[in-house]
Amino acid sequence: FSGSAVVRSPLPITAVVNRVIYSGSVEIADGADVQAAQAPPASGGAFPVAAGPGTPQQTVPVAFGGYHGYSTTISVQNTTNAPATYAVTLFPTGFAAPVQTINRVVPPYAATRVRLAPENGVPPDFVGTAVVNGNGATMVVASETIHVQTHVLLSYSGFQSGANVMNAPLLFKNYNDWVSGAQVVNVSSGPVTVQAQIFQRDVPGSLNLPPRPLGPNESYTYYLPAEARLPDDFVGSA
């Protein structure tokens, strides 16, 4: 089974979805099976269940088309009671012009899985942002990124809107081999300038990073290992 679900209740509820890849034969995004002898230990990811009907447009801040072995599959669920057409448009990191748009017709309350791969016209080294537009039809979106060799699984929901301030409570730079990259996307209709501050855990003060202008749908990655002013073993927030 590969699909979607709708959970209804007369009183408020909340939910989360966990996905686990066990050792042994596993499936990579909709692709071929990987035999047990090749499979590493289990990996997993999670995302919160979206409340309500969603919105006519959602953004996946970071998605991969094979870049450094990472491949993303985007699930788009139609939350209306009629078939609807959804367009998944891909913007490379650092660019405001799209490289590909993938269109899918989705039945009521069902979901389609859009794999970012060459068979769908996605460049093999793509890394960037996906914007899903329903032309008025509402949707909810989940994104899964898996590494083809390590099977590390990253899961997150699509964003229905943005905010003037975004807080990142946990970031690493080479701390016990953990590293962090935070991708920021301009989801407005005009240009913005992003200001970023980084705070080391339990240390007064902050590091102000250079301002970054972004056009509509343009993204930028704050990759902490590349920031020379941060010490190794850094743990903090932004």
Secondary structure, 3 states (H helix, E strand, C coil): CCCCCCCCCCCCCCCEEEEEECCCCEECCCCCEECHHHCCCCEEEEEECCCCCCECEEEEEEEEECHHHEEEEEEEEECCCCCEEEEEEEEECCCCCCCEEEEEEECCCCEEEEECCHHHCCCCCCEEEEEEECCCCCEEEEEEEEECCCCCEEEEECECCCCCCCCCCCEEECECCECCEEEEECCCCCCEEECCEEEECCCCCCEECCCEEECCCCEEEEEHHHCCCCCCCEEEEC
